[in-house]
Amino acid sequence: MNYKEAIQDPVFTLISNAADQIGVESYVIGGFVRDYFLKRNTPKDIDIVAVGSGIELARQVADSMEKPTKISVFKNYGTAMIKNEDTEVEFVGARKESYRSDSRKPLVEDGTLEDDQNRRDFTINALALSLSKENFGALLDPFNGMEDLNNGIIRTPLDPDITYSDDPLRMMRAIRFASQLNFEIHPESLSAIERNKDRIKIISSERIVDELHKILLSTKPSVGFTHLFKTGLLHIIMPELTALQGIEEKEGQRHKDNFWHTLEVVDNISENTDNLWLRWAALLHDIGKAPTKRFDKKIGWTFHGHEFVGSKMVFRMFKRLRLPLNEKMKYVQKMVMMSSRPIVLSMDIVTDSAVRRLIFDAGDDIEDLMTLCEADITTKNPRRYKKYHNNFKVVRNKLAEVEERDHVRNFQPPIDGEEIMQIFNLKPSREVGILKDAIKEAILEGDISNDYESAYQFMMERAKKLGLTIPEKSE
């Protein structure tokens, strides 16, 4: 069949003409073709295969363009790239690949289009459209990729054991596509992932994390994480998460399965935010429960301090996976550390002082924290579900009321340490810290207003109790 309408963009005609001029066959292959048939947004990158030199074809295309066009050549990989407005077009020569057991980097030699399609990861990514003049737009589908697209199946073109063993990152990609597209992984392919799971250890953390990000950003991340768990990949990549799986019973008391609960929370939060790092916080919000789990005969199962322990685990996990150890990590730590605060608040009488402290500690992340806590409601009991959500509405209303009145978000006490030292003629000392903290606490507790005069009067009273010399007059 012919699909000329898929390649109407002038860049494809340009490539076709350039290929004709140097006497090579050219094809558009991979994600662009797949997403066209799936009616997804047009990808920002286009893969072109030349049966011949991809670099030579790229140079010919660049020379044919009206505007001077920069070409990036990667001789070691036999590839070249051209940027056409906001689209990147990558050219590669058709090739055959073979692999060593200790690396996912292949040994490459020139090949035919068929060889190139054989080396593709999945049948749905082996679809190619011809750019040759005689059959422009013709579909080449040697592995029935169209049938798999229509049936929602992820399948490898060749033996899945060889495909995954050669390049173990393909196991992560299979699961990522299943999660992004809501496709099923073919049973033989899924079994092969389980058999080859240990091969993932040769893949760099950066590559693994890139796939984890894409799974987390899919519409329903639990699809991907369930596959990662059932194939055993997650046990290798994130043992802190899989440690949450399971229900233990003692003396007739059980706790919930915190792993499957976590996946529900991630799905819940994904309905309300595309913030990748907030989704990471949802994924990790309970990781401290495995190491803090205890059984008390009087009160049953406890997880005391799991938020604090979990926030410390975030740092170790981010470091191991080579995730950024910057403000993004600190944000996730903060969300994990505070993940129970609004929940506890919603179960008690909502006092102004508790709300002020929550606003002060959460700062500009208060909305994200509330979104996380509301996603944490996974009860299947309709009455409890409604009750918990109604409680959170009360908390939200109180947050708005207190914030409007007291302005404590990201506030700094009206009198800082420098001024305290000047007023009492002090050097940096314990007394300065005591006074500064006392002012902050008094404002958060509602004992004084958040203004300079109230803070000044309060400071003078506390200074007397500390035995400090009170200046006769201070402006």
Kinemage of the C-alpha trace (Angstrom):
@kinemage 1
@onewidth
@group {chain A} dominant
@subgroup {mainchain}
@vectorlist {calphas} color= white
{ca met a 1} P 0.000 0.000 0.000
{ca asn a 2} L 1.045 3.588 -0.566
{ca tyr a 3} L 0.994 6.325 2.084
{ca lys a 4} L 2.153 9.456 0.243
{ca glu a 5} L 0.014 11.556 2.581
{ca ala a 6} L 2.307 10.588 5.481
{ca ile a 7} L 5.327 12.197 3.833
{ca gln a 8} L 3.907 15.399 2.393
{ca asp a 9} L 6.398 17.570 4.291
{ca pro a 10} L 8.774 19.172 1.722
{ca val a 11} L 11.775 17.761 3.597
{ca phe a 12} L 10.901 14.261 2.341
{ca thr a 13} L 10.845 15.397 -1.288
{ca leu a 14} L 14.188 17.081 -0.688
{ca ile a 15} L 15.630 13.836 0.691
{ca ser a 16} L 14.137 11.836 -2.162
{ca asn a 17} L 15.730 14.123 -4.770
{ca ala a 18} L 19.081 14.114 -2.984
{ca ala a 19} L 19.070 10.301 -2.766
{ca asp a 20} L 18.260 10.067 -6.495
{ca gln a 21} L 21.141 12.403 -7.333
{ca ile a 22} L 23.737 10.237 -5.532
{ca gly a 23} L 22.110 6.939 -6.524
{ca val a 24} L 21.035 5.497 -3.179
{ca glu a 25} L 17.726 4.175 -1.862
{ca ser a 26} L 16.268 6.085 1.082
{ca tyr a 27} L 13.512 5.319 3.586
{ca val a 28} L 11.887 6.994 6.573
{ca ile a 29} L 11.696 4.426 9.371
{ca gly a 30} L 10.878 3.999 13.047
{ca gly a 31} L 9.015 6.404 15.329
{ca phe a 32} L 7.816 8.809 12.647
{ca val a 33} L 6.088 6.018 10.718
{ca arg a 34} L 4.740 4.326 13.861
{ca asp a 35} L 3.265 7.535 15.254
{ca tyr a 36} L 1.712 8.483 11.918
{ca phe a 37} L -0.334 5.286 11.940
{ca leu a 38} L -1.153 5.714 15.632
{ca lys a 39} L -2.337 9.273 14.880
{ca arg a 40} L -0.039 10.607 17.588
{ca asn a 41} L 1.691 13.989 17.444
{ca thr a 42} L 4.339 14.133 14.726
{ca pro a 43} L 7.718 13.340 16.325
{ca lys a 44} L 10.354 16.061 16.433
{ca asp a 45} L 12.958 13.602 15.161
{ca ile a 46} L 12.887 11.710 11.863
{ca asp a 47} L 15.073 8.681 11.112
{ca ile a 48} L 16.221 8.201 7.521
{ca val a 49} L 17.918 4.997 6.338
{ca ala a 50} L 20.049 5.077 3.208
{ca val a 51} L 21.122 1.892 1.475
{ca gly a 52} L 24.591 3.328 1.131
{ca ser a 53} L 26.221 6.190 3.000
{ca gly a 54} L 23.889 8.048 5.338
{ca ile a 55} L 26.510 10.747 5.848
{ca glu a 56} L 26.855 11.336 2.108
{ca leu a 57} L 23.061 11.591 1.768
{ca ala a 58} L 22.880 14.085 4.649
{ca arg a 59} L 25.535 16.264 2.993
{ca gln a 60} L 23.674 16.174 -0.302
{ca val a 61} L 20.439 17.166 1.448
{ca ala a 62} L 22.181 20.026 3.297
{ca asp a 63} L 23.646 21.300 0.014
{ca ser a 64} L 20.178 21.220 -1.557
{ca met a 65} L 18.530 23.414 1.060
{ca glu a 66} L 17.771 27.055 0.312
{ca lys a 67} L 19.211 28.338 3.583
{ca pro a 68} L 22.719 27.416 4.790
{ca thr a 69} L 22.169 24.334 6.940
{ca lys a 70} L 24.441 23.002 9.653
{ca ile a 71} L 25.142 19.300 9.501
{ca ser a 72} L 26.453 17.300 12.460
{ca val a 73} L 28.475 14.249 11.465
{ca phe a 74} L 29.212 11.322 13.814
{ca lys a 75} L 31.743 9.256 11.865
{ca asn a 76} L 32.171 6.641 14.590
{ca tyr a 77} L 28.479 5.781 14.316
{ca gly a 78} L 28.154 6.369 10.588
{ca thr a 79} L 25.383 8.891 11.187
{ca ala a 80} L 24.687 12.555 10.451
{ca met a 81} L 22.031 14.994 11.630
{ca ile a 82} L 20.383 18.036 10.100
{ca lys a 83} L 18.139 20.454 11.957
{ca asn a 84} L 15.215 21.618 9.842
{ca glu a 85} L 13.418 24.345 11.830
{ca asp a 86} L 12.279 22.514 15.010
{ca thr a 87} L 12.747 19.019 13.556
{ca glu a 88} L 15.904 16.893 13.691
{ca val a 89} L 16.505 14.571 10.752
{ca glu a 90} L 19.027 11.780 11.397
{ca phe a 91} L 20.616 9.868 8.518
{ca val a 92} L 22.208 6.449 8.840
{ca gly a 93} L 23.387 3.879 6.362
{ca ala a 94} L 21.541 0.548 6.377
{ca arg a 95} L 23.538 -1.852 8.514
{ca lys a 96} L 23.896 -5.240 10.117
{ca glu a 97} L 24.842 -5.497 13.780
{ca ser a 98} L 26.477 -8.059 16.050
{ca tyr a 99} L 27.052 -7.779 19.786
{ca arg a 100} L 29.540 -8.742 22.508
{ca ser a 101} L 28.140 -10.048 25.782
{ca asp a 102} L 29.644 -7.229 27.884
{ca ser a 103} L 28.340 -4.282 25.874
{ca arg a 104} L 25.215 -2.963 24.164
{ca lys a 105} L 27.401 -1.210 21.579
{ca pro a 106} L 27.217 -3.278 18.384
{ca leu a 107} L 29.845 -4.201 15.828
{ca val a 108} L 28.481 -2.675 12.621
{ca glu a 109} L 28.834 -3.455 8.919
{ca asp a 110} L 27.003 -2.219 5.847
{ca gly a 111} L 23.764 -4.007 5.051
{ca thr a 112} L 20.491 -3.953 3.161
{ca leu a 113} L 17.195 -2.399 4.220
{ca glu a 114} L 16.130 -5.875 5.343
{ca asp a 115} L 19.253 -6.129 7.534
{ca asp a 116} L 18.416 -2.745 9.025
{ca gln a 117} L 14.830 -3.719 9.762
{ca asn a 118} L 16.054 -6.974 11.352
{ca arg a 119} L 18.106 -5.004 13.888
{ca arg a 120} L 15.145 -2.870 15.019
{ca asp a 121} L 13.845 -3.380 18.540
{ca phe a 122} L 10.133 -3.961 17.822
{ca thr a 123} L 7.976 -4.772 14.819
{ca ile a 124} L 6.096 -1.480 15.215
{ca asn a 125} L 9.420 0.360 14.929
{ca ala a 126} L 10.554 -1.587 11.840
{ca leu a 127} L 7.912 -0.025 9.582
{ca ala a 128} L 9.470 1.924 6.694
{ca leu a 129} L 8.117 4.208 3.972
{ca ser a 130} L 10.036 4.446 0.710
{ca leu a 131} L 11.349 7.833 -0.423
{ca ser a 132} L 12.444 6.505 -3.810
{ca lys a 133} L 10.819 8.215 -6.800
{ca glu a 134} L 9.453 5.021 -8.316
{ca asn a 135} L 7.509 3.947 -5.182
{ca phe a 136} L 7.382 7.115 -3.068
{ca gly a 137} L 5.277 6.394 0.053
{ca ala a 138} L 5.240 2.591 -0.297
{ca leu a 139} L 5.089 0.736 3.052
{ca leu a 140} L 7.689 -1.953 3.773
{ca asp a 141} L 6.492 -4.117 6.632
{ca pro a 142} L 8.385 -7.438 6.744
{ca phe a 143} L 7.328 -8.347 10.326
{ca asn a 144} L 3.603 -7.527 10.227
{ca gly a 145} L 4.194 -4.429 12.322
{ca met a 146} L 0.907 -2.933 11.097
{ca glu a 147} L -0.965 -5.927 12.481
{ca asp a 148} L 0.792 -5.490 15.842
{ca leu a 149} L -0.026 -1.760 15.776
{ca asn a 150} L -3.693 -2.499 15.158
{ca asn a 151} L -3.772 -5.180 17.873
{ca gly a 152} L -1.756 -3.168 20.407
{ca ile a 153} L 1.133 -5.656 20.667
{ca ile a 154} L 4.807 -5.066 21.497
{ca arg a 155} L 6.852 -7.812 19.803
{ca thr a 156} L 10.468 -8.121 18.678
{ca pro a 157} L 11.177 -8.783 14.959
{ca leu a 158} L 13.525 -11.669 15.729
{ca asp a 159} L 14.081 -14.038 18.689
{ca pro a 160} L 13.335 -11.919 21.789
{ca asp a 161} L 16.041 -13.631 23.840
{ca ile a 162} L 18.652 -12.523 21.310
{ca thr a 163} L 17.105 -9.049 20.913
{ca tyr a 164} L 17.105 -8.383 24.670
{ca ser a 165} L 20.410 -10.020 25.424
{ca asp a 166} L 22.130 -8.053 22.634
{ca asp a 167} L 20.806 -4.715 23.888
{ca pro a 168} L 19.199 -5.018 27.333
{ca leu a 169} L 17.922 -1.439 27.203
{ca arg a 170} L 15.304 -2.790 24.793
{ca met a 171} L 13.642 -4.498 27.777
{ca met a 172} L 13.059 -1.086 29.346
{ca arg a 173} L 11.916 0.312 25.995
{ca ala a 174} L 9.383 -2.523 25.554
{ca ile a 175} L 7.878 -1.744 28.944
{ca arg a 176} L 7.978 1.993 28.280
{ca phe a 177} L 6.103 1.603 24.982
{ca ala a 178} L 3.552 -0.657 26.660
{ca ser a 179} L 3.013 2.054 29.284
{ca gln a 180} L 2.942 4.999 26.859
{ca leu a 181} L 0.741 3.340 24.226
{ca asn a 182} L -1.271 1.111 26.565
{ca phe a 183} L -0.141 -1.905 24.497
{ca glu a 184} L 0.351 -5.495 25.623
{ca ile a 185} L 3.807 -7.068 25.519
{ca his a 186} L 3.675 -10.355 23.602
{ca pro a 187} L 3.864 -13.301 26.078
{ca glu a 188} L 7.053 -14.707 24.493
{ca ser a 189} L 8.645 -11.275 24.651
{ca leu a 190} L 7.583 -10.796 28.285
{ca ser a 191} L 9.037 -14.172 29.255
{ca ala a 192} L 12.282 -13.282 27.490
{ca ile a 193} L 12.541 -10.072 29.530
{ca glu a 194} L 12.203 -12.088 32.717
{ca arg a 195} L 14.884 -14.535 31.550
{ca asn a 196} L 17.273 -11.755 30.547
{ca lys a 197} L 16.589 -9.321 33.392
{ca asp a 198} L 20.106 -9.562 34.852
{ca arg a 199} L 21.531 -8.236 31.582
{ca ile a 200} L 20.149 -4.810 32.569
{ca lys a 201} L 23.198 -4.487 34.845
{ca ile a 202} L 25.407 -3.579 31.851
{ca ile a 203} L 23.207 -0.571 31.038
{ca ser a 204} L 24.194 2.832 32.401
{ca ser a 205} L 22.016 4.401 35.101
{ca glu a 206} L 21.435 7.427 32.865
{ca arg a 207} L 19.857 5.282 30.128
{ca ile a 208} L 17.693 3.419 32.639
{ca val a 209} L 16.536 6.642 34.286
{ca asp a 210} L 15.618 8.127 30.902
{ca glu a 211} L 13.206 5.225 30.380
{ca leu a 212} L 11.904 5.495 33.966
{ca his a 213} L 11.125 9.165 33.353
{ca lys a 214} L 9.105 8.280 30.251
{ca ile a 215} L 7.208 5.548 32.117
{ca leu a 216} L 6.458 7.949 34.981
{ca leu a 217} L 5.195 10.552 32.513
{ca ser a 218} L 2.832 8.123 30.771
{ca thr a 219} L -0.906 8.428 31.346
{ca lys a 220} L -1.018 5.401 33.655
{ca pro a 221} L 2.491 4.711 35.020
{ca ser a 222} L 1.361 1.615 36.953
{ca val a 223} L 1.232 -0.278 33.633
{ca gly a 224} L 4.992 0.127 33.212
{ca phe a 225} L 5.898 -0.393 36.870
{ca thr a 226} L 3.780 -3.534 37.052
{ca his a 227} L 5.739 -4.988 34.118
{ca leu a 228} L 9.019 -3.894 35.696
{ca phe a 229} L 7.989 -5.624 38.929
{ca lys a 230} L 6.669 -8.859 37.419
{ca thr a 231} L 9.696 -9.333 35.152
{ca gly a 232} L 12.107 -8.761 38.046
{ca leu a 233} L 13.721 -5.678 36.530
{ca leu a 234} L 12.443 -3.409 39.301
{ca his a 235} L 14.045 -5.604 41.974
{ca ile a 236} L 17.405 -4.861 40.348
{ca ile a 237} L 16.828 -1.185 39.572
{ca met a 238} L 14.875 -0.028 42.645
{ca pro a 239} L 14.986 -2.616 45.454
{ca glu a 240} L 13.816 0.059 47.903
{ca leu a 241} L 10.480 0.104 46.084
{ca thr a 242} L 9.994 -3.648 45.718
{ca ala a 243} L 10.775 -4.069 49.442
{ca leu a 244} L 7.319 -2.564 50.065
{ca gln a 245} L 5.544 -5.482 48.382
{ca gly a 246} L 3.712 -8.008 50.483
{ca ile a 247} L 1.266 -8.231 53.387
{ca glu a 248} L 2.365 -9.537 56.756
{ca glu a 249} L -0.020 -10.807 59.413
{ca lys a 250} L 0.581 -11.136 63.143
{ca glu a 251} L -1.992 -11.959 65.783
{ca gly a 252} L -4.755 -11.420 63.271
{ca gln a 253} L -3.568 -7.938 62.287
{ca arg a 254} L -2.451 -7.137 58.761
{ca his a 255} L -1.069 -4.081 57.023
{ca lys a 256} L -1.827 -3.064 53.438
{ca asp a 257} L 0.506 -3.916 50.562
{ca asn a 258} L 2.425 -0.652 50.329
{ca phe a 259} L 3.902 -1.432 46.897
{ca trp a 260} L 0.584 -1.782 45.089
{ca his a 261} L -0.773 1.127 47.127
{ca thr a 262} L 2.148 3.221 45.842
{ca leu a 263} L 1.316 2.429 42.220
{ca glu a 264} L -2.276 3.518 42.842
{ca val a 265} L -1.004 6.805 44.294
{ca val a 266} L 1.188 7.382 41.223
{ca asp a 267} L -1.764 6.756 38.902
{ca asn a 268} L -3.948 9.070 40.995
{ca ile a 269} L -1.463 11.919 40.946
{ca ser a 270} L -0.865 11.473 37.214
{ca glu a 271} L -4.482 12.466 36.608
{ca asn a 272} L -3.754 15.877 38.129
{ca thr a 273} L -0.166 16.800 37.283
{ca asp a 274} L 2.514 16.402 34.606
{ca asn a 275} L 5.207 17.481 37.088
{ca leu a 276} L 7.800 14.706 36.717
{ca trp a 277} L 9.373 15.326 40.129
{ca leu a 278} L 6.022 15.346 41.908
{ca arg a 279} L 5.333 11.983 40.264
{ca trp a 280} L 8.735 10.810 41.555
{ca ala a 281} L 7.677 11.973 45.029
{ca ala a 282} L 4.472 9.932 44.724
{ca leu a 283} L 6.512 6.881 43.697
{ca leu a 284} L 8.880 7.244 46.654
{ca his a 285} L 6.582 8.685 49.331
{ca asp a 286} L 6.351 5.395 51.269
{ca ile a 287} L 9.810 3.856 50.700
{ca gly a 288} L 10.666 4.452 54.349
{ca lys a 289} L 7.934 2.024 55.432
{ca ala a 290} L 9.933 -1.143 54.722
{ca pro a 291} L 12.835 -0.328 57.088
{ca thr a 292} L 10.555 1.188 59.777
{ca lys a 293} L 7.897 -1.534 59.893
{ca arg a 294} L 7.302 -2.837 63.438
{ca phe a 295} L 4.594 -4.821 65.197
{ca asp a 296} L 3.302 -3.656 68.558
{ca lys a 297} L 0.912 -5.965 70.402
{ca lys a 298} L -1.104 -3.041 71.707
{ca ile a 299} L -1.465 -0.943 68.559
{ca gly a 300} L -0.580 -3.324 65.707
{ca trp a 301} L 1.646 -2.451 62.749
{ca thr a 302} L 3.548 0.832 62.889
{ca phe a 303} L 5.842 2.738 60.520
{ca his a 304} L 7.094 5.438 62.884
{ca gly a 305} L 9.333 7.999 61.254
{ca his a 306} L 8.986 6.493 57.786
{ca glu a 307} L 8.788 9.957 56.217
{ca phe a 308} L 12.146 11.007 57.703
{ca val a 309} L 13.799 7.692 56.824
{ca gly a 310} L 12.284 7.824 53.338
{ca ser a 311} L 13.645 11.313 52.677
{ca lys a 312} L 17.150 10.072 53.543
{ca met a 313} L 16.665 7.094 51.219
{ca val a 314} L 15.749 9.478 48.382
{ca phe a 315} L 19.269 10.922 48.465
{ca arg a 316} L 20.929 7.486 48.380
{ca met a 317} L 18.678 6.303 45.546
{ca phe a 318} L 19.180 9.463 43.494
{ca lys a 319} L 22.935 9.159 43.944
{ca arg a 320} L 22.973 5.488 42.908
{ca leu a 321} L 20.757 6.047 39.857
{ca arg a 322} L 22.634 9.244 38.945
{ca leu a 323} L 19.519 11.331 39.177
{ca pro a 324} L 20.186 15.043 39.764
{ca leu a 325} L 21.442 15.829 43.283
{ca asn a 326} L 20.176 19.393 43.084
{ca glu a 327} L 16.985 21.304 43.832
{ca lys a 328} L 14.939 18.595 42.096
{ca met a 329} L 16.174 15.986 44.569
{ca lys a 330} L 15.613 18.370 47.499
{ca tyr a 331} L 12.062 18.943 46.273
{ca val a 332} L 11.374 15.177 46.192
{ca gln a 333} L 12.935 14.803 49.656
{ca lys a 334} L 10.754 17.606 50.973
{ca met a 335} L 7.588 16.073 49.524
{ca val a 336} L 8.452 12.658 51.012
{ca met a 337} L 9.345 14.191 54.379
{ca met a 338} L 6.080 16.152 54.553
{ca ser a 339} L 3.834 13.582 52.872
{ca ser a 340} L 1.840 12.796 56.038
{ca arg a 341} L 1.536 16.313 57.436
{ca pro a 342} L -1.731 17.363 55.710
{ca ile a 343} L -3.153 13.862 56.257
{ca val a 344} L -2.597 14.085 60.014
{ca leu a 345} L -3.979 17.614 59.947
{ca ser a 346} L -7.137 16.457 58.164
{ca met a 347} L -7.837 13.916 60.911
{ca asp a 348} L -7.542 16.406 63.795
{ca ile a 349} L -9.139 19.697 64.646
{ca val a 350} L -7.582 22.082 62.152
{ca thr a 351} L -5.913 24.722 64.318
{ca asp a 352} L -4.568 27.992 62.951
{ca ser a 353} L -1.098 27.360 64.386
{ca ala a 354} L -0.840 23.913 62.739
{ca val a 355} L -1.906 25.393 59.411
{ca arg a 356} L 0.587 28.266 59.764
{ca arg a 357} L 3.408 25.777 60.368
{ca leu a 358} L 2.348 23.691 57.376
{ca ile a 359} L 2.308 26.755 55.109
{ca phe a 360} L 5.648 27.956 56.471
{ca asp a 361} L 7.374 24.575 56.079
{ca ala a 362} L 5.916 23.798 52.636
{ca gly a 363} L 6.347 27.317 51.234
{ca asp a 364} L 5.581 27.553 47.527
{ca asp a 365} L 5.219 23.758 47.337
{ca ile a 366} L 2.066 23.684 49.474
{ca glu a 367} L -0.228 23.039 46.477
{ca asp a 368} L 1.966 20.177 45.263
{ca leu a 369} L 1.963 18.692 48.766
{ca met a 370} L -1.818 18.814 48.947
{ca thr a 371} L -2.047 17.206 45.486
{ca leu a 372} L 0.235 14.390 46.690
{ca cys a 373} L -1.771 13.821 49.870
{ca glu a 374} L -5.089 13.734 48.039
{ca ala a 375} L -3.610 11.188 45.600
{ca asp a 376} L -2.663 9.113 48.666
{ca ile a 377} L -6.344 8.356 49.299
{ca thr a 378} L -6.757 4.879 47.804
{ca thr a 379} L -9.506 3.423 50.001
{ca lys a 380} L -12.145 1.434 48.130
{ca asn a 381} L -14.767 2.254 50.784
{ca pro a 382} L -16.990 4.988 49.219
{ca arg a 383} L -17.955 6.441 52.616
{ca arg a 384} L -14.322 6.752 53.753
{ca tyr a 385} L -13.231 8.088 50.365
{ca lys a 386} L -15.828 10.859 50.541
{ca lys a 387} L -14.997 11.606 54.184
{ca tyr a 388} L -11.246 11.922 53.532
{ca his a 389} L -11.748 14.191 50.524
{ca asn a 390} L -14.174 16.364 52.472
{ca asn a 391} L -11.595 16.636 55.253
{ca phe a 392} L -9.024 17.839 52.735
{ca lys a 393} L -11.471 20.481 51.517
{ca val a 394} L -11.632 21.772 55.083
{ca val a 395} L -7.824 21.873 55.230
{ca arg a 396} L -7.612 23.669 51.862
{ca asn a 397} L -10.141 26.275 52.987
{ca lys a 398} L -8.216 26.807 56.200
{ca leu a 399} L -4.960 27.140 54.255
{ca ala a 400} L -6.461 29.887 52.100
{ca glu a 401} L -7.934 31.678 55.109
{ca val a 402} L -4.739 31.629 57.198
{ca glu a 403} L -2.512 32.518 54.242
{ca glu a 404} L -4.642 35.538 53.368
{ca arg a 405} L -4.677 36.755 56.958
{ca asp a 406} L -1.193 35.944 58.258
{ca his a 407} L 1.020 35.882 55.143
{ca val a 408} L 3.373 33.234 56.543
{ca arg a 409} L 4.345 31.518 53.285
{ca asn a 410} L 8.136 31.873 52.928
{ca phe a 411} L 8.043 34.597 55.579
{ca gln a 412} L 11.141 35.886 57.332
{ca pro a 413} L 10.698 37.170 60.920
{ca pro a 414} L 10.401 40.996 60.948
{ca ile a 415} L 13.609 41.196 62.995
{ca asp a 416} L 16.661 39.264 61.797
{ca gly a 417} L 19.822 38.182 63.562
{ca glu a 418} L 21.838 41.170 62.379
{ca glu a 419} L 19.394 43.621 63.941
{ca ile a 420} L 19.243 41.630 67.182
{ca met a 421} L 23.048 41.879 67.485
{ca gln a 422} L 22.951 45.631 66.846
{ca ile a 423} L 20.142 46.304 69.336
{ca phe a 424} L 21.777 44.365 72.193
{ca asn a 425} L 25.393 44.944 71.155
{ca leu a 426} L 25.970 41.191 70.809
{ca lys a 427} L 28.327 39.084 68.738
{ca pro a 428} L 27.047 35.898 67.059
{ca ser a 429} L 25.945 33.825 70.027
{ca arg a 430} L 23.398 31.418 71.480
{ca glu a 431} L 21.266 34.325 72.745
{ca val a 432} L 20.861 35.718 69.217
{ca gly a 433} L 19.579 32.359 67.955
{ca ile a 434} L 17.210 31.995 70.922
{ca leu a 435} L 15.625 35.398 70.305
{ca lys a 436} L 15.347 34.896 66.552
{ca asp a 437} L 13.699 31.461 66.934
{ca ala a 438} L 11.409 32.746 69.692
{ca ile a 439} L 10.062 35.487 67.416
{ca lys a 440} L 9.441 33.003 64.598
{ca glu a 441} L 7.710 30.510 66.915
{ca ala a 442} L 5.527 33.215 68.467
{ca ile a 443} L 4.311 34.275 65.006
{ca leu a 444} L 3.636 30.698 63.903
{ca glu a 445} L 1.784 29.955 67.129
{ca gly a 446} L -0.298 33.091 66.697
{ca asp a 447} L 0.914 34.606 69.959
{ca ile a 448} L 1.939 37.798 68.140
{ca ser a 449} L 1.140 39.372 64.792
{ca asn a 450} L 3.522 39.088 61.863
{ca asp a 451} L 4.657 42.741 62.069
{ca tyr a 452} L 7.691 44.646 63.307
{ca glu a 453} L 6.168 46.375 66.362
{ca ser a 454} L 4.696 43.163 67.786
{ca ala a 455} L 7.956 41.312 67.180
{ca tyr a 456} L 9.983 44.108 68.807
{ca gln a 457} L 7.905 44.189 71.973
{ca phe a 458} L 7.977 40.405 72.240
{ca met a 459} L 11.768 40.374 71.727
{ca met a 460} L 12.285 42.872 74.568
{ca glu a 461} L 10.278 40.752 76.971
{ca arg a 462} L 12.242 37.620 76.067
{ca ala a 463} L 15.548 39.507 76.291
{ca lys a 464} L 14.743 40.478 79.919
{ca lys a 465} L 14.174 36.814 80.793
{ca leu a 466} L 17.544 35.975 79.240
{ca gly a 467} L 19.199 38.608 81.412
{ca leu a 468} L 20.291 40.781 78.504
{ca thr a 469} L 20.915 44.490 78.944
{ca ile a 470} L 17.925 46.345 77.552
{ca pro a 471} L 18.861 49.497 75.631
{ca glu a 472} L 17.268 52.642 76.986
{ca lys a 473} L 15.775 53.550 73.640
{ca ser a 474} L 15.727 51.817 70.263
{ca glu a 475} L 14.114 53.146 67.150
